[in-house]
Amino acid sequence: MASEEGSALTLGQVRICVDTGRIVEETAGIDVQPIVETLHQQPDLGNLLASIHNSPGGLLDWPTPSVLPTPLRCQHGRAVDVGQEVAVIPLDETYEGTFPFAPHTFDGCGFVQHYVDEGPRDAEPLLLLHGEPTWGYLYRHMIGPLSENHRVVVPDHMGFGKSETPQDREYTLQTHTENLVALAEHLDLTDITFFGQDWGGPIATAFTVRHPERVKRLVYANSLAGYGRIADEYATPIAQSRWFTWIGGGLESGRTADVLLNLGSTVLSVMKITGFTNSAAVDDTWIRAYSDPFPDRASAIGGLEFPLDAYLGRIGEYVLAGAEGVPDLVSKPAILLEGMEDGAIPPDRAIADFQALWPDAPVVELPGVGHYCQEDAPDALVAHVKDFLQANP
């Protein structure tokens, strides 16, 4: 377990200088769980997991940086002490220029929602939707090239990214969809092309079956439309994915809640479980961008409730209520871009679900690409989206 020796904190087989965050001594192949437990008491070491070599359980395989970045921050007045300092991340934080897009906000749903809005205002809009546990930063490599000829809007869902995390709201498919509808109405968006990854797909679906008049095309990427109704004998049950197996295996013990409520420390390991393959993309700035939205347990409630909404079946009633809109959904041109190393949604399940709804629509399999296809193969995604838009004017 953990102990303090002078100015160093010993975590399993890793010793970290408490004052500087520097690794004093480390050994590969450590047990992650004691570190997670220690992080609950040591939030100022928030990015520790990002610095540790691959564990036997396969949670991490990041190269060890020489200095651990500190993720502590606040959003919209929620402050966290860092020694004698208070870290505040403004809406215009660019993460060393890697996210150079002007911030916009909308508060029509009772919280401050951040979104990016790039490209010509009179062009057809592309809505790029992230999922768990990311935010608009996931699309940083795609926004520029896609906004050359389209209006690109990238919202951060409630509880994620630069958006606020109200403590009195439900973090469900229904709530996130209703928030998105309100934003689209506020911006007067029509002829929308959705790009939905992870939860972005079900949100795009729920939006479309209820407001088909605003939607023109659908791009699913490592996601589910959700109405394919594929029997388990024909495709891998989603409950058997690495991600949902991990969620279910830790519910009773409290491990799932502990890890997901400490995403400021564990976000990289969570992304690895769900299928992140591009380790070369990871540096201190990358780590900070993905851990910053979760400085404390209260800020991470969306990261816990999002997957539980699906795992516990809480989405069922809302999904069934939208079923009458499925004919409108399948009337839209659609494409599936599928990273074949997905640990959250079995690729055969995603493909079967999509083809049950759009049997003649294109399915692009991306070998070696994981669940976060925007990180693993952004250039390929941009090319396929542009081709799809051209083929479906």
Contacts in CASP RR format, 6 or more apart in sequence:
PFRMAT RR
TARGET T0000
AUTHOR 0000-0000-0000
METHOD contacts of the structure
MODEL  1
MASEEGSALTLGQVRICVDTGRIVEETAGIDVQPIVETLHQQPDLGNLLA
SIHNSPGGLLDWPTPSVLPTPLRCQHGRAVDVGQEVAVIPLDETYEGTFP
FAPHTFDGCGFVQHYVDEGPRDAEPLLLLHGEPTWGYLYRHMIGPLSENH
RVVVPDHMGFGKSETPQDREYTLQTHTENLVALAEHLDLTDITFFGQDWG
GPIATAFTVRHPERVKRLVYANSLAGYGRIADEYATPIAQSRWFTWIGGG
LESGRTADVLLNLGSTVLSVMKITGFTNSAAVDDTWIRAYSDPFPDRASA
IGGLEFPLDAYLGRIGEYVLAGAEGVPDLVSKPAILLEGMEDGAIPPDRA
IADFQALWPDAPVVELPGVGHYCQEDAPDALVAHVKDFLQANP
1 12 0 8 1.000
1 34 0 8 1.000
1 37 0 8 1.000
1 38 0 8 1.000
2 9 0 8 1.000
2 10 0 8 1.000
2 11 0 8 1.000
2 12 0 8 1.000
2 34 0 8 1.000
2 35 0 8 1.000
2 37 0 8 1.000
2 38 0 8 1.000
2 41 0 8 1.000
2 42 0 8 1.000
3 9 0 8 1.000
3 10 0 8 1.000
4 10 0 8 1.000
4 18 0 8 1.000
5 15 0 8 1.000
7 17 0 8 1.000
7 18 0 8 1.000
7 19 0 8 1.000
8 15 0 8 1.000
8 16 0 8 1.000
8 17 0 8 1.000
8 18 0 8 1.000
8 24 0 8 1.000
9 15 0 8 1.000
9 16 0 8 1.000
9 17 0 8 1.000
9 18 0 8 1.000
9 38 0 8 1.000
9 42 0 8 1.000
9 45 0 8 1.000
11 30 0 8 1.000
11 34 0 8 1.000
11 35 0 8 1.000
11 38 0 8 1.000
11 45 0 8 1.000
11 48 0 8 1.000
12 30 0 8 1.000
12 31 0 8 1.000
12 34 0 8 1.000
12 35 0 8 1.000
13 26 0 8 1.000
13 27 0 8 1.000
13 29 0 8 1.000
13 30 0 8 1.000
14 23 0 8 1.000
14 25 0 8 1.000
14 26 0 8 1.000
14 27 0 8 1.000
14 30 0 8 1.000
14 35 0 8 1.000
14 48 0 8 1.000
14 51 0 8 1.000
14 52 0 8 1.000
15 23 0 8 1.000
15 24 0 8 1.000
15 25 0 8 1.000
15 26 0 8 1.000
16 22 0 8 1.000
16 23 0 8 1.000
16 24 0 8 1.000
16 45 0 8 1.000
16 48 0 8 1.000
16 68 0 8 1.000
17 23 0 8 1.000
17 24 0 8 1.000
18 45 0 8 1.000
20 67 0 8 1.000
21 45 0 8 1.000
21 67 0 8 1.000
21 68 0 8 1.000
21 70 0 8 1.000
22 66 0 8 1.000
22 67 0 8 1.000
22 68 0 8 1.000
23 51 0 8 1.000
23 64 0 8 1.000
23 66 0 8 1.000
23 68 0 8 1.000
26 52 0 8 1.000
26 53 0 8 1.000
26 64 0 8 1.000
28 53 0 8 1.000
28 54 0 8 1.000
29 53 0 8 1.000
29 54 0 8 1.000
29 55 0 8 1.000
29 56 0 8 1.000
30 52 0 8 1.000
30 53 0 8 1.000
30 55 0 8 1.000
31 55 0 8 1.000
31 56 0 8 1.000
32 49 0 8 1.000
32 52 0 8 1.000
32 55 0 8 1.000
32 57 0 8 1.000
32 59 0 8 1.000
32 60 0 8 1.000
32 269 0 8 1.000
33 255 0 8 1.000
35 48 0 8 1.000
35 49 0 8 1.000
35 52 0 8 1.000
36 49 0 8 1.000
36 258 0 8 1.000
36 259 0 8 1.000
36 262 0 8 1.000
36 265 0 8 1.000
36 266 0 8 1.000
37 258 0 8 1.000
38 45 0 8 1.000
39 45 0 8 1.000
39 46 0 8 1.000
39 48 0 8 1.000
39 49 0 8 1.000
39 262 0 8 1.000
39 265 0 8 1.000
39 266 0 8 1.000
40 258 0 8 1.000
40 262 0 8 1.000
42 48 0 8 1.000
43 72 0 8 1.000
43 80 0 8 1.000
43 262 0 8 1.000
43 265 0 8 1.000
43 295 0 8 1.000
43 296 0 8 1.000
44 70 0 8 1.000
44 72 0 8 1.000
44 82 0 8 1.000
44 83 0 8 1.000
45 68 0 8 1.000
45 265 0 8 1.000
46 68 0 8 1.000
46 70 0 8 1.000
46 71 0 8 1.000
46 72 0 8 1.000
46 264 0 8 1.000
46 265 0 8 1.000
46 291 0 8 1.000
47 68 0 8 1.000
47 69 0 8 1.000
47 70 0 8 1.000
47 71 0 8 1.000
47 264 0 8 1.000
47 265 0 8 1.000
47 268 0 8 1.000
47 287 0 8 1.000
47 288 0 8 1.000
47 291 0 8 1.000
48 68 0 8 1.000
48 265 0 8 1.000
49 59 0 8 1.000
49 60 0 8 1.000
49 265 0 8 1.000
49 266 0 8 1.000
49 268 0 8 1.000
49 269 0 8 1.000
50 60 0 8 1.000
50 62 0 8 1.000
50 65 0 8 1.000
50 68 0 8 1.000
50 69 0 8 1.000
50 268 0 8 1.000
50 282 0 8 1.000
50 287 0 8 1.000
50 291 0 8 1.000
51 62 0 8 1.000
51 64 0 8 1.000
51 65 0 8 1.000
51 68 0 8 1.000
52 60 0 8 1.000
52 62 0 8 1.000
52 64 0 8 1.000
53 60 0 8 1.000
53 61 0 8 1.000
53 62 0 8 1.000
53 64 0 8 1.000
54 60 0 8 1.000
54 61 0 8 1.000
58 272 0 8 1.000
59 269 0 8 1.000
59 272 0 8 1.000
59 273 0 8 1.000
60 268 0 8 1.000
60 269 0 8 1.000
60 272 0 8 1.000
61 272 0 8 1.000
61 279 0 8 1.000
62 268 0 8 1.000
62 279 0 8 1.000
62 282 0 8 1.000
63 279 0 8 1.000
63 282 0 8 1.000
65 283 0 8 1.000
65 284 0 8 1.000
65 287 0 8 1.000
67 284 0 8 1.000
69 284 0 8 1.000
69 287 0 8 1.000
69 288 0 8 1.000
69 291 0 8 1.000
70 82 0 8 1.000
70 87 0 8 1.000
71 264 0 8 1.000
71 265 0 8 1.000
71 287 0 8 1.000
71 288 0 8 1.000
71 291 0 8 1.000
71 292 0 8 1.000
71 294 0 8 1.000
71 295 0 8 1.000
72 80 0 8 1.000
72 81 0 8 1.000
72 82 0 8 1.000
72 87 0 8 1.000
72 295 0 8 1.000
73 80 0 8 1.000
73 87 0 8 1.000
73 88 0 8 1.000
73 89 0 8 1.000
73 292 0 8 1.000
73 295 0 8 1.000
74 80 0 8 1.000
74 86 0 8 1.000
74 87 0 8 1.000
74 88 0 8 1.000
74 89 0 8 1.000
74 295 0 8 1.000
75 89 0 8 1.000
75 161 0 8 1.000
75 162 0 8 1.000
75 164 0 8 1.000
75 165 0 8 1.000
75 293 0 8 1.000
75 299 0 8 1.000
76 112 0 8 1.000
76 164 0 8 1.000
77 88 0 8 1.000
78 165 0 8 1.000
78 295 0 8 1.000
78 298 0 8 1.000
78 299 0 8 1.000
79 86 0 8 1.000
79 87 0 8 1.000
79 88 0 8 1.000
80 86 0 8 1.000
80 87 0 8 1.000
80 295 0 8 1.000
80 296 0 8 1.000
87 295 0 8 1.000
89 162 0 8 1.000
89 292 0 8 1.000
91 103 0 8 1.000
91 105 0 8 1.000
91 114 0 8 1.000
91 162 0 8 1.000
92 102 0 8 1.000
92 103 0 8 1.000
93 99 0 8 1.000
93 162 0 8 1.000
93 292 0 8 1.000
94 100 0 8 1.000
95 137 0 8 1.000
95 285 0 8 1.000
95 288 0 8 1.000
95 289 0 8 1.000
96 285 0 8 1.000
98 137 0 8 1.000
98 140 0 8 1.000
98 285 0 8 1.000
98 286 0 8 1.000
98 289 0 8 1.000
99 136 0 8 1.000
99 137 0 8 1.000
99 140 0 8 1.000
99 289 0 8 1.000
101 116 0 8 1.000
101 118 0 8 1.000
101 140 0 8 1.000
101 143 0 8 1.000
101 154 0 8 1.000
102 116 0 8 1.000
102 117 0 8 1.000
102 118 0 8 1.000
103 114 0 8 1.000
103 116 0 8 1.000
103 162 0 8 1.000
104 114 0 8 1.000
104 115 0 8 1.000
104 116 0 8 1.000
104 117 0 8 1.000
105 112 0 8 1.000
105 113 0 8 1.000
105 114 0 8 1.000
105 115 0 8 1.000
106 112 0 8 1.000
106 113 0 8 1.000
106 115 0 8 1.000
106 182 0 8 1.000
106 183 0 8 1.000
106 186 0 8 1.000
107 113 0 8 1.000
108 182 0 8 1.000
108 186 0 8 1.000
109 158 0 8 1.000
109 178 0 8 1.000
109 179 0 8 1.000
109 182 0 8 1.000
109 183 0 8 1.000
110 166 0 8 1.000
111 158 0 8 1.000
111 163 0 8 1.000
111 164 0 8 1.000
111 165 0 8 1.000
111 166 0 8 1.000
111 169 0 8 1.000
112 163 0 8 1.000
112 164 0 8 1.000
113 155 0 8 1.000
113 156 0 8 1.000
113 158 0 8 1.000
113 163 0 8 1.000
113 164 0 8 1.000
113 179 0 8 1.000
113 183 0 8 1.000
114 155 0 8 1.000
114 156 0 8 1.000
114 161 0 8 1.000
114 162 0 8 1.000
114 163 0 8 1.000
115 153 0 8 1.000
115 154 0 8 1.000
115 155 0 8 1.000
115 156 0 8 1.000
115 183 0 8 1.000
116 136 0 8 1.000
116 139 0 8 1.000
116 143 0 8 1.000
116 152 0 8 1.000
116 153 0 8 1.000
116 154 0 8 1.000
116 155 0 8 1.000
117 151 0 8 1.000
117 152 0 8 1.000
117 153 0 8 1.000
117 187 0 8 1.000
118 143 0 8 1.000
118 144 0 8 1.000
118 147 0 8 1.000
118 151 0 8 1.000
118 152 0 8 1.000
119 147 0 8 1.000
119 148 0 8 1.000
119 150 0 8 1.000
119 151 0 8 1.000
119 152 0 8 1.000
120 149 0 8 1.000
120 150 0 8 1.000
120 151 0 8 1.000
121 151 0 8 1.000
122 151 0 8 1.000
123 149 0 8 1.000
123 150 0 8 1.000
123 151 0 8 1.000
124 150 0 8 1.000
124 151 0 8 1.000
124 191 0 8 1.000
124 192 0 8 1.000
124 193 0 8 1.000
124 216 0 8 1.000
125 150 0 8 1.000
125 151 0 8 1.000
125 152 0 8 1.000
125 153 0 8 1.000
125 187 0 8 1.000
125 189 0 8 1.000
125 190 0 8 1.000
125 191 0 8 1.000
125 192 0 8 1.000
125 193 0 8 1.000
126 146 0 8 1.000
126 150 0 8 1.000
126 151 0 8 1.000
126 152 0 8 1.000
126 153 0 8 1.000
126 192 0 8 1.000
126 193 0 8 1.000
126 194 0 8 1.000
126 195 0 8 1.000
126 385 0 8 1.000
127 153 0 8 1.000
127 154 0 8 1.000
127 155 0 8 1.000
127 180 0 8 1.000
127 184 0 8 1.000
127 189 0 8 1.000
127 192 0 8 1.000
127 193 0 8 1.000
127 194 0 8 1.000
127 195 0 8 1.000
127 204 0 8 1.000
128 136 0 8 1.000
128 139 0 8 1.000
128 142 0 8 1.000
128 143 0 8 1.000
128 146 0 8 1.000
128 152 0 8 1.000
128 153 0 8 1.000
128 154 0 8 1.000
128 195 0 8 1.000
128 196 0 8 1.000
129 155 0 8 1.000
129 157 0 8 1.000
129 180 0 8 1.000
129 194 0 8 1.000
129 195 0 8 1.000
129 196 0 8 1.000
129 197 0 8 1.000
129 199 0 8 1.000
129 200 0 8 1.000
129 201 0 8 1.000
129 203 0 8 1.000
129 204 0 8 1.000
130 136 0 8 1.000
130 138 0 8 1.000
130 139 0 8 1.000
130 154 0 8 1.000
130 156 0 8 1.000
130 157 0 8 1.000
130 160 0 8 1.000
130 197 0 8 1.000
130 198 0 8 1.000
130 199 0 8 1.000
130 200 0 8 1.000
131 138 0 8 1.000
131 157 0 8 1.000
131 160 0 8 1.000
131 197 0 8 1.000
131 198 0 8 1.000
131 199 0 8 1.000
131 200 0 8 1.000
131 306 0 8 1.000
132 198 0 8 1.000
132 199 0 8 1.000
132 270 0 8 1.000
132 274 0 8 1.000
132 303 0 8 1.000
132 306 0 8 1.000
132 307 0 8 1.000
133 160 0 8 1.000
133 260 0 8 1.000
133 263 0 8 1.000
133 267 0 8 1.000
133 270 0 8 1.000
133 271 0 8 1.000
133 290 0 8 1.000
133 294 0 8 1.000
133 303 0 8 1.000
133 306 0 8 1.000
134 160 0 8 1.000
134 198 0 8 1.000
134 271 0 8 1.000
134 290 0 8 1.000
134 372 0 8 1.000
135 156 0 8 1.000
135 157 0 8 1.000
135 160 0 8 1.000
135 161 0 8 1.000
135 162 0 8 1.000
135 163 0 8 1.000
135 290 0 8 1.000
135 293 0 8 1.000
136 154 0 8 1.000
136 155 0 8 1.000
136 156 0 8 1.000
136 161 0 8 1.000
137 161 0 8 1.000
137 289 0 8 1.000
137 290 0 8 1.000
138 197 0 8 1.000
138 372 0 8 1.000
138 374 0 8 1.000
138 375 0 8 1.000
139 154 0 8 1.000
139 374 0 8 1.000
141 374 0 8 1.000
141 378 0 8 1.000
141 379 0 8 1.000
141 382 0 8 1.000
142 374 0 8 1.000
142 378 0 8 1.000
142 381 0 8 1.000
142 382 0 8 1.000
142 385 0 8 1.000
143 152 0 8 1.000
143 154 0 8 1.000
144 152 0 8 1.000
145 382 0 8 1.000
145 386 0 8 1.000
146 152 0 8 1.000
146 382 0 8 1.000
146 385 0 8 1.000
146 386 0 8 1.000
150 193 0 8 1.000
150 389 0 8 1.000
153 183 0 8 1.000
153 187 0 8 1.000
153 189 0 8 1.000
155 163 0 8 1.000
155 180 0 8 1.000
155 183 0 8 1.000
156 162 0 8 1.000
156 163 0 8 1.000
157 163 0 8 1.000
157 176 0 8 1.000
157 179 0 8 1.000
157 199 0 8 1.000
157 203 0 8 1.000
158 164 0 8 1.000
158 165 0 8 1.000
158 166 0 8 1.000
158 169 0 8 1.000
158 171 0 8 1.000
158 175 0 8 1.000
158 176 0 8 1.000
158 179 0 8 1.000
158 302 0 8 1.000
159 165 0 8 1.000
159 166 0 8 1.000
159 171 0 8 1.000
159 293 0 8 1.000
159 299 0 8 1.000
159 301 0 8 1.000
159 302 0 8 1.000
159 303 0 8 1.000
160 293 0 8 1.000
160 302 0 8 1.000
160 303 0 8 1.000
161 292 0 8 1.000
161 293 0 8 1.000
162 293 0 8 1.000
165 298 0 8 1.000
165 299 0 8 1.000
165 300 0 8 1.000
165 301 0 8 1.000
165 302 0 8 1.000
167 298 0 8 1.000
167 301 0 8 1.000
169 175 0 8 1.000
170 305 0 8 1.000
171 301 0 8 1.000
171 302 0 8 1.000
171 303 0 8 1.000
171 304 0 8 1.000
171 305 0 8 1.000
171 306 0 8 1.000
171 309 0 8 1.000
172 305 0 8 1.000
172 309 0 8 1.000
172 314 0 8 1.000
172 315 0 8 1.000
172 318 0 8 1.000
173 199 0 8 1.000
173 202 0 8 1.000
173 203 0 8 1.000
173 206 0 8 1.000
173 309 0 8 1.000
173 310 0 8 1.000
173 315 0 8 1.000
173 318 0 8 1.000
173 319 0 8 1.000
174 206 0 8 1.000
174 315 0 8 1.000
174 318 0 8 1.000
176 199 0 8 1.000
176 203 0 8 1.000
177 203 0 8 1.000
177 206 0 8 1.000
177 207 0 8 1.000
177 210 0 8 1.000
177 318 0 8 1.000
180 203 0 8 1.000
180 207 0 8 1.000
181 207 0 8 1.000
181 210 0 8 1.000
181 211 0 8 1.000
184 192 0 8 1.000
184 207 0 8 1.000
184 211 0 8 1.000
184 214 0 8 1.000
189 214 0 8 1.000
190 213 0 8 1.000
190 214 0 8 1.000
191 214 0 8 1.000
191 215 0 8 1.000
191 216 0 8 1.000
192 214 0 8 1.000
192 215 0 8 1.000
192 216 0 8 1.000
192 217 0 8 1.000
193 215 0 8 1.000
193 216 0 8 1.000
193 217 0 8 1.000
193 218 0 8 1.000
193 219 0 8 1.000
193 389 0 8 1.000
194 200 0 8 1.000
194 201 0 8 1.000
194 204 0 8 1.000
194 207 0 8 1.000
194 208 0 8 1.000
194 215 0 8 1.000
194 217 0 8 1.000
194 218 0 8 1.000
194 219 0 8 1.000
195 219 0 8 1.000
195 221 0 8 1.000
195 385 0 8 1.000
196 203 0 8 1.000
196 204 0 8 1.000
196 219 0 8 1.000
196 220 0 8 1.000
196 221 0 8 1.000
196 223 0 8 1.000
197 220 0 8 1.000
197 221 0 8 1.000
197 222 0 8 1.000
197 223 0 8 1.000
197 372 0 8 1.000
197 373 0 8 1.000
197 374 0 8 1.000
198 222 0 8 1.000
198 223 0 8 1.000
198 274 0 8 1.000
198 344 0 8 1.000
198 345 0 8 1.000
198 371 0 8 1.000
199 223 0 8 1.000
199 306 0 8 1.000
200 223 0 8 1.000
201 220 0 8 1.000
201 223 0 8 1.000
201 224 0 8 1.000
201 225 0 8 1.000
202 223 0 8 1.000
202 224 0 8 1.000
202 225 0 8 1.000
202 226 0 8 1.000
202 315 0 8 1.000
202 319 0 8 1.000
204 218 0 8 1.000
204 220 0 8 1.000
205 218 0 8 1.000
205 225 0 8 1.000
205 226 0 8 1.000
205 227 0 8 1.000
205 329 0 8 1.000
206 318 0 8 1.000
206 319 0 8 1.000
206 322 0 8 1.000
207 214 0 8 1.000
207 215 0 8 1.000
208 215 0 8 1.000
208 218 0 8 1.000
208 328 0 8 1.000
208 329 0 8 1.000
208 332 0 8 1.000
209 322 0 8 1.000
209 323 0 8 1.000
209 324 0 8 1.000
209 325 0 8 1.000
209 326 0 8 1.000
209 328 0 8 1.000
209 329 0 8 1.000
210 322 0 8 1.000
210 325 0 8 1.000
212 325 0 8 1.000
212 328 0 8 1.000
212 329 0 8 1.000
212 331 0 8 1.000
212 332 0 8 1.000
215 332 0 8 1.000
216 332 0 8 1.000
216 333 0 8 1.000
217 332 0 8 1.000
217 333 0 8 1.000
217 334 0 8 1.000
217 388 0 8 1.000
217 389 0 8 1.000
217 392 0 8 1.000
218 225 0 8 1.000
218 329 0 8 1.000
218 332 0 8 1.000
218 333 0 8 1.000
218 334 0 8 1.000
218 335 0 8 1.000
219 334 0 8 1.000
219 335 0 8 1.000
219 337 0 8 1.000
219 385 0 8 1.000
219 388 0 8 1.000
220 334 0 8 1.000
220 335 0 8 1.000
220 336 0 8 1.000
220 337 0 8 1.000
220 350 0 8 1.000
220 354 0 8 1.000
221 336 0 8 1.000
221 337 0 8 1.000
221 338 0 8 1.000
221 339 0 8 1.000
221 373 0 8 1.000
221 374 0 8 1.000
221 381 0 8 1.000
222 337 0 8 1.000
222 338 0 8 1.000
222 339 0 8 1.000
222 342 0 8 1.000
222 344 0 8 1.000
222 345 0 8 1.000
222 350 0 8 1.000
222 370 0 8 1.000
222 371 0 8 1.000
222 372 0 8 1.000
222 373 0 8 1.000
223 345 0 8 1.000
223 350 0 8 1.000
224 238 0 8 1.000
224 345 0 8 1.000
224 349 0 8 1.000
224 350 0 8 1.000
224 353 0 8 1.000
224 354 0 8 1.000
225 329 0 8 1.000
225 334 0 8 1.000
225 353 0 8 1.000
225 354 0 8 1.000
225 357 0 8 1.000
226 319 0 8 1.000
226 353 0 8 1.000
227 319 0 8 1.000
227 323 0 8 1.000
227 326 0 8 1.000
227 329 0 8 1.000
227 353 0 8 1.000
227 356 0 8 1.000
227 357 0 8 1.000
228 352 0 8 1.000
228 353 0 8 1.000
228 354 0 8 1.000
228 356 0 8 1.000
228 357 0 8 1.000
229 356 0 8 1.000
230 349 0 8 1.000
230 352 0 8 1.000
230 353 0 8 1.000
230 356 0 8 1.000
234 352 0 8 1.000
235 346 0 8 1.000
235 348 0 8 1.000
235 349 0 8 1.000
235 351 0 8 1.000
235 352 0 8 1.000
235 353 0 8 1.000
236 346 0 8 1.000
236 348 0 8 1.000
236 349 0 8 1.000
237 346 0 8 1.000
237 349 0 8 1.000
238 244 0 8 1.000
238 345 0 8 1.000
238 346 0 8 1.000
238 349 0 8 1.000
239 245 0 8 1.000
240 346 0 8 1.000
241 342 0 8 1.000
241 343 0 8 1.000
241 344 0 8 1.000
241 345 0 8 1.000
241 346 0 8 1.000
242 273 0 8 1.000
242 274 0 8 1.000
242 275 0 8 1.000
242 343 0 8 1.000
242 344 0 8 1.000
243 273 0 8 1.000
243 274 0 8 1.000
243 307 0 8 1.000
243 343 0 8 1.000
243 344 0 8 1.000
243 345 0 8 1.000
244 307 0 8 1.000
244 311 0 8 1.000
244 344 0 8 1.000
246 256 0 8 1.000
246 273 0 8 1.000
247 256 0 8 1.000
247 307 0 8 1.000
247 308 0 8 1.000
247 311 0 8 1.000
248 256 0 8 1.000
248 311 0 8 1.000
249 255 0 8 1.000
249 256 0 8 1.000
250 256 0 8 1.000
251 257 0 8 1.000
256 304 0 8 1.000
257 304 0 8 1.000
259 266 0 8 1.000
259 269 0 8 1.000
259 270 0 8 1.000
260 266 0 8 1.000
260 270 0 8 1.000
260 300 0 8 1.000
260 303 0 8 1.000
260 304 0 8 1.000
260 307 0 8 1.000
261 297 0 8 1.000
261 300 0 8 1.000
261 301 0 8 1.000
261 304 0 8 1.000
262 294 0 8 1.000
262 297 0 8 1.000
262 300 0 8 1.000
263 270 0 8 1.000
263 291 0 8 1.000
263 293 0 8 1.000
263 294 0 8 1.000
263 300 0 8 1.000
263 303 0 8 1.000
264 291 0 8 1.000
264 292 0 8 1.000
264 293 0 8 1.000
264 294 0 8 1.000
264 295 0 8 1.000
264 300 0 8 1.000
265 291 0 8 1.000
267 290 0 8 1.000
267 291 0 8 1.000
267 294 0 8 1.000
268 276 0 8 1.000
268 282 0 8 1.000
268 287 0 8 1.000
268 290 0 8 1.000
268 291 0 8 1.000
271 290 0 8 1.000
271 371 0 8 1.000
271 372 0 8 1.000
273 343 0 8 1.000
274 342 0 8 1.000
274 343 0 8 1.000
274 344 0 8 1.000
274 371 0 8 1.000
274 372 0 8 1.000
275 341 0 8 1.000
275 342 0 8 1.000
275 343 0 8 1.000
275 344 0 8 1.000
275 370 0 8 1.000
275 371 0 8 1.000
275 372 0 8 1.000
276 370 0 8 1.000
276 371 0 8 1.000
276 372 0 8 1.000
276 375 0 8 1.000
276 376 0 8 1.000
277 341 0 8 1.000
277 368 0 8 1.000
277 369 0 8 1.000
277 370 0 8 1.000
277 376 0 8 1.000
278 372 0 8 1.000
278 375 0 8 1.000
278 376 0 8 1.000
281 375 0 8 1.000
293 299 0 8 1.000
294 300 0 8 1.000
294 303 0 8 1.000
308 314 0 8 1.000
309 315 0 8 1.000
326 357 0 8 1.000
329 357 0 8 1.000
330 357 0 8 1.000
330 358 0 8 1.000
333 361 0 8 1.000
333 388 0 8 1.000
333 392 0 8 1.000
334 354 0 8 1.000
334 357 0 8 1.000
334 358 0 8 1.000
334 361 0 8 1.000
335 361 0 8 1.000
335 362 0 8 1.000
335 363 0 8 1.000
335 364 0 8 1.000
335 384 0 8 1.000
335 388 0 8 1.000
336 350 0 8 1.000
336 351 0 8 1.000
336 354 0 8 1.000
336 361 0 8 1.000
336 362 0 8 1.000
336 363 0 8 1.000
336 364 0 8 1.000
337 364 0 8 1.000
337 366 0 8 1.000
337 373 0 8 1.000
337 381 0 8 1.000
337 384 0 8 1.000
338 347 0 8 1.000
338 350 0 8 1.000
338 351 0 8 1.000
338 363 0 8 1.000
338 364 0 8 1.000
338 365 0 8 1.000
338 366 0 8 1.000
339 347 0 8 1.000
339 365 0 8 1.000
339 366 0 8 1.000
339 367 0 8 1.000
339 368 0 8 1.000
339 369 0 8 1.000
339 370 0 8 1.000
339 371 0 8 1.000
339 373 0 8 1.000
339 376 0 8 1.000
339 377 0 8 1.000
340 347 0 8 1.000
340 365 0 8 1.000
340 366 0 8 1.000
340 367 0 8 1.000
340 368 0 8 1.000
340 369 0 8 1.000
340 370 0 8 1.000
341 368 0 8 1.000
341 369 0 8 1.000
341 370 0 8 1.000
341 371 0 8 1.000
342 350 0 8 1.000
342 370 0 8 1.000
342 371 0 8 1.000
343 370 0 8 1.000
343 371 0 8 1.000
344 371 0 8 1.000
345 371 0 8 1.000
347 365 0 8 1.000
351 363 0 8 1.000
351 365 0 8 1.000
354 361 0 8 1.000
354 363 0 8 1.000
355 361 0 8 1.000
355 363 0 8 1.000
362 388 0 8 1.000
364 384 0 8 1.000
366 373 0 8 1.000
366 376 0 8 1.000
366 377 0 8 1.000
366 380 0 8 1.000
368 376 0 8 1.000
369 376 0 8 1.000
369 377 0 8 1.000
369 380 0 8 1.000
370 376 0 8 1.000
373 381 0 8 1.000
374 381 0 8 1.000
END
